[in-house]
Amino acid sequence: MPTRARSLAEDLRARDDDALARLLQLRPDTLRPVPRSFADLALRANSGPGVVAALDDLTAAHLGVLEAACALAPAGRFAVADLARGLDTDPDAVEVVVADLYDRALLWGGGDDLRVPSAVRDAMGPYPCGLDTVVRENLPAVRLATDDPAAFSDRLALAPPAARDLLLAHIWGPPTLPDVPGRDWLADADFMATDEAGNVLVPREIALQLRRGLLALDPVLADPSAAAPPTQLHAADAPAAHAADQFLRDTDRVIQQLERVALGRQANGAFPVRDLDTLATAAGLPKEGVALILAVAHAAQWVDYDEDRLRPTTCYETEFPHAVADRWATLALAWYQMDRGVPREPARVLAAAPDPALPAVRCLVLTGLAAGAARDLTGWLAWFRPRADVTGATLAAVTADADALGLCFGGVAGAGARYLASGATEARELAAAIAPDLPELTDRLILQADLTATSLGPLHPGVERRLGDMAEWESGGAATVYRFTPAGIRRAVAQGIDATAFLDWLESLSATPVPQALGVLMADEGAATPTLTAHSAMTVLTGAADAIASLAADPSLAELGLREVAPGVIVSPVPLERVSHVLLDNGHQVALPPGSAPPVLPSGATAAGTAAPDPRRVVRSLRGVERGNPATDPAPPDLAPAGPAQIHDALARAAAGHGQLWLTFASEDGERITHLLEPLDLAAGDVCAFDHSAGEIRTIPLERIVAISSV
């Protein structure tokens, strides 16, 4: 740690780059918006809202040591050795906590001259550790307590019982004394003081003398639950993975039902209760389970509203062929990051107001379960995040959701929960964590005379989906059962499924001969082909016959579901905006009809450039500002003008790839400037970048940028 820093800004400036990057990671409030100098960083780190957010992210040990530091150092300075004596604990244990608080800029300085930032002292309250923070050396009783403790004790022994009991009852806080019998004697003996607000209180020196110098009664610097016998690390991996597989299958079954009959939305945003009951019955799940699936699938963009009807999206169709582990990881991350849960009324699952605190609660719950705190999650939370306001009902709901998704099993963390508890959120790595424990898939069926098809294990998703097109799901678990009914077969035939080809497919998968009753049913219902078949189409594309035919055959456009209905005419069930967007992305020029809106991102999609800035790049930029040596590279003579979309994409790529760009933009005075910039953050219509040409960090509204060129 640096020593004898005169200010927090000077202390931060003296830290190495790794320490500064760690501060920006531990304190997101200091990272966005990007600080423009070390003085700005210090101001941000010592701001009231930023400090409160940082305190919310501390354990009981951190808060206890920080409060003791505030009580020990009314003027803002202390030494670790003095703090250890005040807590009557091992100095090495205190040093570990102090070092972490220093990394978070909740302490600064070094050696025997550590400081508490002013905003931290304000946030810890007026009486840290129950002590008055004002030094009152001029009071006769205070001088007696500090200079002659024995004489002070003799004098206190002469106090009336009421006065002595009143004093001893308040030495551990709060220090304010009520107007009760005994207070007059304390006033006459100078054993109390009055603050600026007129409150009568016990002077800190007298309280410390009676406490024998202790700042806290029972400081806890280690997790008390660590002594409990830990749960076996991998005990829940296999059952949790089986639950994950089942959740994905339940999700597919619910979405398959939505493909047949979309779920409507009422004026208040809720689903009709009767429709939700019908969906739950068809899927064989409770309403709460269906509501959780709909919330997660909506967050993953697998389902979305088509006007007022909830339907599967092209994202779901695109991801369906992927491996089970990858598809489950998409759902698990969507649940982990979404800001809604299942309300008391499941029908309001997509209509309830979002709760921005839910992602943080899920992170806490998974962290606690991964730490082996399943037996007493509430007690662990009281240690790990004592300032977190999480009810027992919320903890129970999040734990139940984690069990349902297969992150945990019976409240014990599985491989997926342990991965997310590490702070990582990469979908591929999450899928890899759970993949080894997923159940082995099968494509073998047992066809029986009661018109059922049974699989002794989880089916391949493609097999299960094709089977679900013709048969009705009846039960799941260790064995999945589908039942063939006349209505289901007629529905499938009406959708264009060939009953004879389907029967041949079943025979190729069946371990038993095809029952005669099933063959007869297929033949009878397959012959009853309807005279009319209805198809849905939201977008119609017209053009030259050869060009249209090539579009329909292009595999890169598979997500659009293009279908040629006549020479030069193809239709798509996807909205016009999405079709136009995909075609443009694939290099096709599209003429929109008059009055059509330009292509937009799908509902719920996240625009590029919203990821948090790279802390190490921010640190390098701050060092560049400190050096104050602007680059002297000449600007290109002419930069080609660019449109808003092109500018945004170039800035997003440069921010993600750590690139540099020449930008021509209008200054606040209206002057056109061309500078070399390195984008750090792109959000809310602005780009924050390190300006190499000016040697400063600046924020530029995107509408002021008129031309751009990569280096």
C-alpha positions as a printed Julia matrix, in Angstrom:
711×3 Matrix{Float64}:
   0.0     0.0     0.0
   1.3     3.53   -0.69
   2.12    5.61    2.37
   1.5     9.23    3.29
  -0.9    10.01    0.47
  -2.39   13.46    0.97
  -5.73   12.72   -0.72
  -7.75    9.85   -2.09
  -6.99   11.01   -5.65
  -3.25   10.93   -4.9
  -3.62    7.5    -3.33
  -5.44    6.16   -6.42
  -2.87    7.7    -8.74
  -0.08    5.87   -6.88
  -1.72    2.43   -7.17
  -0.53    0.06   -9.88
  -2.66   -0.71  -12.93
  -3.78   -4.12  -11.63
  -5.02   -2.57   -8.38
  -6.94    0.13  -10.26
  -8.52   -2.4   -12.6
  -9.54   -4.46   -9.56
 -11.16   -1.35   -8.03
 -13.16   -0.71  -11.2
 -14.32   -4.33  -11.21
 -15.27   -4.36   -7.51
 -17.0    -0.97   -7.71
 -19.1    -0.82  -10.93
 -20.23    2.67   -9.9
 -16.68    3.89  -10.59
 -16.57    2.33  -14.07
 -19.69    3.7   -15.74
 -19.8     6.47  -16.66
 -16.09    6.25  -17.39
 -14.08    8.61  -15.1
 -12.16   11.31  -16.96
  -9.29   11.7   -14.47
  -8.02   10.37  -11.16
  -9.71   13.31   -9.44
 -12.98   12.28  -11.08
 -12.38    8.65  -10.03
 -11.73    9.72   -6.43
 -14.87   11.86   -6.42
 -16.89    8.91   -7.72
 -15.39    6.49   -5.17
 -16.2     8.9    -2.32
 -19.72    9.78   -3.42
 -22.63    8.94   -1.14
 -24.61    6.7    -3.56
 -21.44    4.92   -4.69
 -20.36    4.19   -1.11
 -23.82    2.9    -0.16
 -23.75    0.53   -3.15
 -20.26   -0.62   -2.15
 -21.36   -1.25    1.45
 -24.24   -3.38    0.16
 -21.62   -5.65   -1.42
 -19.71   -6.35    1.82
 -19.72   -9.24    4.27
 -20.35   -8.86    7.99
 -16.57   -9.0     8.56
 -15.97   -6.1     6.17
 -18.75   -4.02    7.72
 -17.56   -4.8    11.26
 -13.96   -3.79   10.53
 -15.05   -0.69    8.63
 -17.36    0.4    11.45
 -14.58   -0.21   13.96
 -12.25    1.92   11.84
 -14.78    4.77   11.86
 -15.16    4.44   15.65
 -11.4     4.26   16.21
 -10.52    7.19   13.99
 -12.92   10.12   14.39
 -10.44   12.25   12.45
 -10.17    9.6     9.73
  -6.81    7.94   10.56
  -5.86    4.66   12.2
  -3.32    1.83   12.18
  -4.08   -1.86   11.68
  -2.41   -2.74   14.99
  -4.71   -0.33   16.88
  -7.72   -1.75   15.06
  -6.73   -5.34   15.96
  -6.4    -4.35   19.64
  -9.8    -2.67   19.56
 -11.34   -5.83   18.12
  -9.24   -8.1    20.35
  -8.39  -10.34   17.42
  -5.49  -11.54   15.28
  -3.82   -8.63   13.41
  -3.28  -10.87   10.36
  -7.02  -11.54   10.08
  -7.73   -7.83   10.33
  -5.05   -7.08    7.75
  -6.76   -9.36    5.21
 -10.08   -7.54    5.59
  -8.41   -4.11    5.59
  -6.58   -4.98    2.36
  -9.88   -5.86    0.66
 -11.5    -2.64    1.87
  -8.47   -0.78    0.54
  -8.9    -2.47   -2.85
 -12.48   -1.14   -2.91
 -11.3     2.42   -1.99
 -13.35    2.24    1.2
 -10.06    2.85    2.99
  -6.98    4.65    1.7
  -3.52    5.62    2.87
  -1.07    3.03    4.14
   1.01    1.68    7.0
   0.05    3.38   10.26
  -1.74    6.19    8.43
  -4.88    4.56    7.02
  -7.84    6.83    6.38
 -11.6     6.43    6.22
 -13.19    8.44    3.35
 -15.69   11.02    4.5
 -18.61    9.44    2.61
 -17.94    6.11    4.36
 -18.04    7.78    7.79
 -21.31    9.46    6.85
 -22.8     6.18    5.62
 -21.83    4.28    8.78
 -23.95    6.61   10.91
 -23.26    9.14   13.68
 -22.35    6.56   16.35
 -20.17    3.77   14.86
 -19.81    0.86   17.28
 -22.12    2.79   19.63
 -19.49    5.47   20.26
 -19.67    9.24   20.04
 -17.23   10.41   17.35
 -16.37   13.75   19.02
 -13.18   13.88   21.11
 -13.9    15.72   24.39
 -10.52   15.95   26.07
 -11.47   19.01   28.15
 -14.13   17.32   30.28
 -12.78   16.64   33.8
 -14.2    13.11   33.86
 -12.67   12.38   30.45
  -9.25   13.58   31.61
  -9.63   11.47   34.75
 -10.59    8.38   32.67
  -7.59    8.76   30.37
  -4.97    9.96   32.88
  -5.9     8.04   36.06
  -8.19    5.05   35.34
  -8.0     3.85   38.95
  -9.26    7.18   40.32
 -11.98    7.17   37.65
 -13.16    3.74   38.83
 -13.18    4.88   42.46
 -15.3     7.88   41.56
 -17.74    5.77   39.56
 -18.06    3.41   42.54
 -19.48    6.35   44.53
 -22.27    6.85   41.98
 -25.85    5.97   42.98
 -27.0     2.59   41.59
 -29.41    4.26   39.13
 -26.65    6.46   37.7
 -24.14    3.63   37.46
 -26.7     1.28   35.83
 -27.72    3.97   33.34
 -24.13    4.59   32.33
 -23.23    0.91   32.01
 -26.38    0.26   29.98
 -25.26    2.74   27.31
 -21.52    2.22   27.0
 -22.09   -0.22   24.12
 -24.55    2.13   22.46
 -26.55    3.96   21.68
 -24.56    6.61   23.58
 -27.53    8.95   23.98
 -28.93    9.0    27.54
 -32.67    9.28   28.21
 -34.02   11.62   30.87
 -34.41    9.03   33.64
 -33.3     8.83   37.28
 -29.53    8.87   37.61
 -28.83   11.22   34.73
 -28.62   14.28   37.01
 -25.78   12.7    39.0
 -23.91   11.9    35.75
 -24.32   15.51   34.66
 -23.05   16.86   37.97
 -20.04   14.52   37.83
 -19.21   15.42   34.19
 -19.83   11.81   33.15
 -21.89   12.91   30.17
 -21.72   15.47   27.38
 -24.1    17.38   25.13
 -23.69   17.48   21.36
 -24.6    20.29   18.97
 -28.13   18.97   18.54
 -28.73   19.02   22.32
 -28.53   15.23   22.76
 -27.12   14.05   26.08
 -24.65   11.22   25.58
 -21.77    9.21   27.04
 -18.37   10.64   25.99
 -16.41    8.21   23.81
 -13.37    8.2    26.12
 -15.47    7.17   29.12
 -17.26    4.46   27.1
 -13.92    3.07   25.86
 -12.51    3.08   29.39
 -15.47    1.07   30.66
 -15.26   -1.24   27.62
 -11.56   -1.81   28.43
 -10.65   -0.4    25.04
 -12.82   -2.79   23.01
 -14.65   -1.49   19.95
 -16.96   -4.49   19.55
 -18.12   -7.28   21.85
 -17.95  -10.29   19.53
 -16.33   -9.39   16.2
 -16.75  -12.13   13.59
 -14.07  -12.11   10.9
 -14.78  -15.54    9.4
 -17.86  -17.2     7.96
 -19.54  -18.92   10.95
 -21.1   -21.52    8.65
 -17.64  -22.64    7.48
 -17.4   -24.9    10.53
 -20.5   -26.84    9.44
 -19.89  -30.13    7.6
 -19.8   -29.28    3.87
 -22.1   -30.98    1.4
 -20.35  -33.34   -0.99
 -19.17  -31.17   -3.87
 -20.6   -33.2    -6.76
 -23.48  -34.94   -4.97
 -26.15  -33.03   -6.91
 -24.51  -32.94  -10.34
 -26.26  -35.97  -11.87
 -29.79  -35.4   -10.47
 -29.56  -31.67  -11.27
 -28.56  -32.47  -14.85
 -31.54  -34.82  -15.19
 -33.79  -32.02  -13.9
 -32.2   -29.65  -16.45
 -32.97  -32.09  -19.25
 -36.57  -32.4   -18.03
 -37.0   -28.6   -17.82
 -35.85  -28.24  -21.42
 -38.29  -30.95  -22.51
 -41.12  -29.31  -20.59
 -40.25  -26.02  -22.3
 -40.33  -27.66  -25.74
 -43.69  -29.23  -24.93
 -45.19  -25.9   -23.82
 -43.86  -24.12  -26.92
 -45.16  -26.93  -29.1
 -48.61  -26.29  -27.64
 -48.19  -22.57  -28.42
 -47.46  -23.53  -32.04
 -50.91  -25.11  -32.19
 -52.91  -22.58  -30.16
 -51.36  -19.22  -29.28
 -51.89  -17.84  -25.79
 -53.83  -14.59  -25.76
 -53.19  -11.48  -23.69
 -55.87   -9.41  -21.97
 -56.0    -5.62  -21.76
 -54.2    -5.68  -18.38
 -51.37   -7.75  -19.84
 -52.33  -10.98  -18.06
 -53.2   -14.26  -19.74
 -56.8   -15.48  -19.52
 -56.86  -17.9   -16.6
 -58.88  -20.45  -18.57
 -56.37  -20.39  -21.46
 -53.45  -20.83  -19.06
 -55.25  -23.74  -17.38
 -55.81  -25.34  -20.79
 -52.13  -24.94  -21.68
 -51.02  -26.36  -18.33
 -53.32  -29.37  -18.74
 -52.11  -30.06  -22.29
 -48.47  -29.82  -21.16
 -49.07  -31.94  -18.04
 -47.61  -29.27  -15.74
 -48.89  -27.11  -12.86
 -49.76  -23.51  -13.71
 -46.79  -22.23  -11.71
 -44.46  -24.46  -13.73
 -45.91  -23.22  -17.02
 -45.62  -19.61  -15.82
 -41.92  -20.12  -15.02
 -41.34  -21.67  -18.45
 -43.13  -18.79  -20.21
 -41.11  -16.21  -18.26
 -37.8   -17.9   -19.03
 -38.66  -18.6   -22.67
 -39.74  -14.97  -23.12
 -36.49  -13.75  -21.57
 -34.56  -16.07  -23.92
 -36.59  -14.68  -26.88
 -37.96  -18.14  -27.65
 -41.52  -16.8   -27.4
 -42.84  -13.3   -27.97
 -46.04  -11.44  -28.66
 -47.46  -11.28  -32.15
 -49.8    -8.4   -31.45
 -51.68   -9.9   -28.46
 -50.86  -13.58  -29.03
 -47.85  -15.33  -27.51
 -46.14  -17.44  -30.15
 -42.78  -19.17  -30.75
 -40.14  -16.99  -32.39
 -37.58  -17.59  -35.1
 -34.93  -17.65  -32.35
 -36.53  -20.81  -30.98
 -36.55  -22.46  -34.4
 -32.94  -21.45  -34.98
 -31.75  -22.89  -31.67
 -33.83  -26.07  -31.73
 -31.25  -28.19  -33.63
 -28.52  -27.28  -31.12
 -27.28  -29.71  -28.48
 -29.34  -30.16  -25.3
 -26.61  -28.63  -23.11
 -26.35  -25.52  -25.3
 -30.12  -24.97  -25.4
 -30.42  -25.47  -21.65
 -27.58  -22.99  -21.05
 -29.54  -20.38  -23.03
 -32.55  -20.86  -20.75
 -30.48  -20.96  -17.54
 -28.71  -17.68  -18.37
 -32.03  -16.08  -19.34
 -33.47  -17.01  -15.93
 -30.31  -15.89  -14.12
 -30.43  -12.43  -15.71
 -34.17  -11.76  -16.09
 -35.89   -9.22  -13.87
 -39.13  -11.08  -13.23
 -40.3   -14.06  -11.22
 -43.55  -16.02  -10.96
 -46.12  -13.9    -9.06
 -48.88  -15.24   -6.84
 -51.18  -15.14   -9.85
 -49.34  -17.18  -12.53
 -51.51  -15.66  -15.26
 -49.78  -12.31  -14.6
 -46.27  -13.67  -15.09
 -45.51  -11.41  -18.09
 -47.67   -8.54  -16.85
 -46.2    -8.03  -13.38
 -43.85   -5.1   -12.83
 -40.17   -6.05  -13.26
 -38.0    -6.35  -10.14
 -34.48   -5.04  -10.94
 -33.13   -6.62   -7.72
 -33.98  -10.2    -8.72
 -30.78  -10.95  -10.72
 -28.66   -9.93   -7.72
 -30.79  -12.12   -5.43
 -30.34  -15.11   -7.75
 -26.59  -14.52   -7.74
 -26.59  -14.46   -3.93
 -28.69  -17.62   -3.65
 -26.51  -19.61   -6.07
 -23.37  -18.33   -4.36
 -24.71  -19.48   -0.99
 -25.77  -22.87   -2.29
 -22.41  -23.33   -3.99
 -20.76  -22.49   -0.66
 -22.7   -25.35    0.97
 -25.16  -23.16    2.86
 -28.28  -25.11    1.85
 -29.0   -26.0     5.5
 -29.18  -22.36    6.62
 -29.29  -20.04    3.63
 -30.79  -17.23    5.7
 -27.99  -17.44    8.25
 -25.35  -17.52    5.53
 -26.9   -14.49    3.85
 -26.84  -12.62    7.17
 -23.07  -13.12    7.15
 -22.27  -12.81    3.44
 -24.53   -9.81    2.63
 -26.01   -8.45    5.89
 -27.3    -5.31    4.17
 -29.25   -7.28    1.55
 -33.01   -6.98    2.03
 -34.12  -10.46    0.97
 -37.2   -12.09    2.47
 -37.46  -15.77    3.29
 -40.23  -16.11    0.69
 -37.97  -14.7    -2.02
 -35.14  -17.04   -1.04
 -37.51  -20.01   -1.16
 -38.9   -18.98   -4.56
 -35.45  -18.51   -6.11
 -34.24  -21.84   -4.68
 -37.33  -23.59   -6.07
 -36.73  -22.04   -9.5
 -33.07  -23.15   -9.4
 -34.21  -26.7    -8.6
 -36.76  -26.64  -11.43
 -34.18  -25.46  -13.97
 -31.64  -28.08  -12.9
 -29.1   -25.67  -11.47
 -29.56  -27.32   -8.08
 -31.2   -30.43   -6.69
 -32.93  -30.33   -3.33
 -31.22  -27.02   -2.56
 -27.75  -28.48   -3.18
 -25.75  -26.75   -5.92
 -25.08  -28.66   -9.12
 -22.38  -28.0   -11.68
 -24.42  -25.23  -13.34
 -24.99  -23.37  -10.06
 -21.33  -23.61   -9.13
 -20.34  -22.17  -12.5
 -22.7   -19.18  -12.21
 -21.63  -18.63   -8.59
 -18.08  -18.11   -9.86
 -19.26  -14.91  -11.55
 -18.89  -16.19  -15.13
 -21.78  -16.08  -17.61
 -20.44  -17.67  -20.81
 -23.13  -19.9   -22.36
 -20.62  -22.36  -23.84
 -18.81  -22.84  -20.53
 -22.1   -23.25  -18.67
 -23.17  -25.89  -21.2
 -19.82  -27.65  -20.84
 -20.23  -27.71  -17.04
 -23.46  -29.68  -17.17
 -22.98  -31.71  -20.36
 -21.1   -34.7   -18.78
 -23.98  -35.4   -16.39
 -26.89  -35.09  -18.83
 -28.8   -38.35  -19.36
 -28.0   -40.36  -22.45
 -30.47  -39.78  -25.25
 -32.28  -42.52  -27.13
 -34.31  -42.81  -30.32
 -35.83  -46.22  -29.55
 -39.56  -46.6   -28.99
 -41.86  -49.34  -27.79
 -45.17  -49.34  -29.68
 -48.04  -51.02  -27.84
 -51.52  -52.17  -28.78
 -53.11  -49.51  -26.56
 -51.96  -46.92  -29.13
 -49.05  -45.64  -27.03
 -45.37  -45.11  -27.82
 -42.99  -45.38  -24.87
 -39.31  -44.46  -24.69
 -37.18  -45.93  -21.9
 -35.17  -42.77  -21.47
 -35.09  -39.21  -22.83
 -35.65  -39.02  -26.57
 -33.56  -36.99  -28.98
 -35.3   -33.6   -29.27
 -35.89  -34.03  -33.0
 -37.51  -37.43  -32.46
 -39.61  -36.11  -29.6
 -40.76  -33.13  -31.62
 -41.74  -35.21  -34.65
 -43.53  -37.68  -32.42
 -45.38  -34.8   -30.75
 -46.64  -33.61  -34.14
 -48.71  -36.8   -34.48
 -49.28  -38.02  -30.9
 -50.34  -36.48  -27.6
 -47.84  -36.35  -24.73
 -49.23  -38.36  -21.81
 -46.53  -38.66  -19.16
 -42.82  -38.11  -18.57
 -40.11  -39.05  -16.11
 -38.0   -42.2   -16.4
 -40.2   -43.25  -19.35
 -41.94  -40.85  -21.74
 -45.34  -41.94  -23.05
 -47.15  -40.58  -26.11
 -50.67  -41.63  -27.12
 -52.01  -41.71  -30.69
 -55.54  -40.34  -31.06
 -57.75  -39.81  -34.13
 -57.83  -36.04  -33.5
 -54.03  -35.8   -33.26
 -53.51  -37.77  -36.46
 -56.08  -35.69  -38.34
 -54.4   -32.5   -37.15
 -51.0   -33.74  -38.32
 -52.33  -34.81  -41.72
 -53.98  -31.4   -42.13
 -50.56  -29.82  -41.57
 -49.14  -31.81  -44.46
 -47.62  -34.78  -42.62
 -47.78  -38.0   -44.64
 -49.33  -40.68  -42.4
 -47.75  -43.54  -44.38
 -44.26  -42.03  -44.22
 -44.75  -41.32  -40.53
 -45.73  -44.94  -39.87
 -42.61  -46.13  -41.72
 -40.52  -43.78  -39.56
 -42.12  -45.18  -36.4
 -41.39  -48.72  -37.54
 -37.71  -47.85  -38.04
 -37.45  -46.67  -34.42
 -39.64  -49.24  -32.7
 -38.22  -52.19  -30.8
 -41.58  -53.94  -31.23
 -43.73  -54.56  -34.33
 -46.24  -51.87  -35.24
 -49.56  -52.89  -33.63
 -52.33  -53.61  -36.08
 -54.65  -51.14  -34.33
 -52.15  -48.3   -34.89
 -51.7   -49.2   -38.56
 -55.44  -49.24  -39.13
 -55.9   -45.9   -37.31
 -53.15  -44.29  -39.38
 -54.62  -45.6   -42.63
 -58.17  -44.5   -41.81
 -57.32  -41.02  -40.57
 -54.66  -40.49  -43.23
 -57.22  -41.1   -45.95
 -59.53  -38.42  -44.53
 -57.5   -35.55  -46.01
 -59.3   -32.19  -45.75
 -60.2   -30.45  -48.97
 -58.73  -27.15  -47.73
 -55.56  -26.44  -45.76
 -54.89  -23.06  -44.11
 -51.37  -21.58  -43.96
 -50.19  -18.47  -42.13
 -48.06  -15.84  -43.86
 -47.04  -12.46  -42.45
 -44.68  -11.38  -45.24
 -44.86  -11.8   -49.03
 -41.77  -11.39  -51.23
 -42.01  -10.9   -54.98
 -39.36  -10.7   -57.66
 -37.81  -12.47  -60.62
 -38.63  -16.19  -60.59
 -35.0   -17.33  -60.5
 -34.07  -14.86  -57.74
 -37.06  -15.88  -55.64
 -36.26  -19.57  -56.1
 -32.66  -18.99  -54.94
 -33.89  -17.21  -51.82
 -36.18  -20.1   -50.92
 -33.28  -22.54  -51.29
 -30.72  -20.39  -49.38
 -29.83  -22.25  -46.1
 -28.65  -19.0   -44.46
 -32.28  -17.79  -44.6
 -33.73  -20.9   -42.97
 -34.92  -18.95  -39.92
 -37.36  -17.03  -42.15
 -39.29  -20.17  -43.12
 -39.54  -19.06  -46.75
 -42.03  -21.04  -48.89
 -42.53  -20.59  -52.63
 -46.23  -20.5   -53.44
 -45.98  -19.46  -57.11
 -43.25  -18.5   -59.59
 -41.72  -15.28  -58.3
 -43.69  -15.34  -55.02
 -42.57  -16.62  -51.61
 -44.17  -16.16  -48.21
 -42.79  -16.15  -44.69
 -44.48  -16.47  -41.28
 -41.96  -13.92  -39.95
 -42.88  -10.2   -39.64
 -41.77   -7.85  -42.43
 -39.27   -5.97  -40.24
 -37.4    -9.14  -39.3
 -37.43  -10.48  -42.86
 -35.99   -7.22  -44.17
 -33.34   -7.16  -41.44
 -32.17  -10.73  -42.18
 -32.13  -10.2   -45.94
 -30.07   -7.02  -45.61
 -27.65   -8.78  -43.25
 -27.16  -11.45  -45.91
 -26.41   -8.96  -48.67
 -29.83   -8.83  -50.39
 -31.3    -5.47  -51.38
 -34.95   -5.13  -50.36
 -37.44   -2.55  -51.6
 -39.95   -1.82  -48.85
 -43.52   -0.79  -49.73
 -44.44    2.87  -49.2
 -44.91    3.76  -45.53
 -43.06    0.69  -44.26
 -40.81    1.12  -41.25
 -37.06    0.43  -41.66
 -35.75   -2.94  -40.43
 -35.44   -3.13  -36.64
 -33.94   -5.6   -34.2
 -36.32   -8.28  -32.89
 -38.28   -7.48  -29.74
 -36.1    -7.94  -26.67
 -32.82   -7.94  -28.59
 -29.95   -6.13  -26.95
 -28.19   -3.51  -29.01
 -24.45   -3.9   -29.48
 -22.13   -1.91  -27.3
 -23.98   -2.14  -23.97
 -21.36   -4.33  -22.27
 -19.42   -2.7   -19.46
 -16.15   -1.01  -20.45
 -12.91   -2.98  -20.08
 -11.38   -1.83  -16.74
  -7.8    -2.23  -18.0
  -8.45   -0.02  -21.01
 -10.0     2.61  -18.74
  -6.9     2.5   -16.53
  -4.61    2.91  -19.55
  -6.7     5.88  -20.66
  -6.45    7.48  -17.22
  -2.68    7.08  -17.36
  -2.76    8.71  -20.79
  -4.67   11.67  -19.36
  -2.06   11.96  -16.59
   0.82   11.96  -19.09
  -0.83   14.71  -21.09
   1.06   13.95  -24.33
  -1.4    14.24  -27.23
  -0.67   12.17  -30.32
   0.78   14.09  -33.26
  -0.35   11.75  -36.04
  -1.82   13.79  -38.9
  -5.47   13.25  -39.64
  -6.45   11.69  -42.97
  -7.18   14.37  -45.56
 -10.75   13.25  -46.2
 -13.04   11.0   -44.18
 -16.0     9.54  -46.0
 -19.36   10.57  -44.52
 -21.22    7.76  -42.78
 -24.79    7.11  -41.72
 -25.95    6.55  -38.12
 -26.09    2.74  -38.43
 -22.62    2.56  -39.99
 -21.17    4.85  -37.31
 -22.77    2.85  -34.49
 -21.53   -0.47  -35.88
 -17.99    0.83  -36.37
 -17.87    2.23  -32.83
 -19.29   -1.02  -31.38
 -16.66   -3.09  -33.21
 -13.86   -0.78  -32.1
 -15.05   -0.83  -28.48
 -15.23   -4.63  -28.47
 -11.97   -5.12  -30.39
  -9.92   -2.43  -28.62
  -9.52   -0.57  -31.92
  -8.91    3.06  -32.8
 -10.86    5.25  -35.19
 -10.54    8.61  -36.87
 -13.74   10.54  -36.18
 -14.98   13.8   -37.59
 -17.46   15.36  -35.17
 -18.88   18.71  -34.15
 -17.58   20.22  -30.91
 -19.81   21.99  -28.41
 -18.98   25.23  -30.21
 -20.07   23.79  -33.54
 -16.53   23.48  -34.89
 -15.83   20.39  -37.01
 -12.93   18.37  -35.54
 -11.11   15.25  -36.75
  -9.38   13.33  -33.93
  -7.98    9.84  -33.32
 -10.13    8.15  -30.66
 -10.24    4.79  -28.9
 -13.86    3.97  -27.92
 -14.24    2.76  -24.33
 -18.0     2.66  -23.83
 -20.98    2.91  -26.13
 -24.33    3.43  -24.45
 -27.36    5.74  -24.29
 -26.64    7.44  -27.62
 -23.12    8.54  -26.62
 -19.62    7.19  -27.12
 -17.04    7.65  -24.37
 -13.53    7.41  -25.79
  -9.92    8.26  -25.08
  -9.01   11.08  -27.45
  -5.4    10.41  -28.48
  -5.26   13.69  -30.39
  -6.22   15.74  -27.31
  -4.87   13.45  -24.56
  -8.19   13.36  -22.72
 -11.26   11.2   -22.16
 -14.33   12.72  -23.78
 -17.98   11.82  -24.38
 -19.43   12.55  -27.82
 -23.14   12.31  -28.73
 -23.51   10.01  -31.73
 -25.55   12.61  -33.62
 -22.51   14.91  -33.71
 -20.36   12.36  -35.57
 -20.44   12.89  -39.33
 -17.54   10.8   -40.67
 -15.5     7.84  -39.54
 -12.47    5.83  -40.67
 -10.69    2.87  -39.07
  -6.94    2.92  -38.47
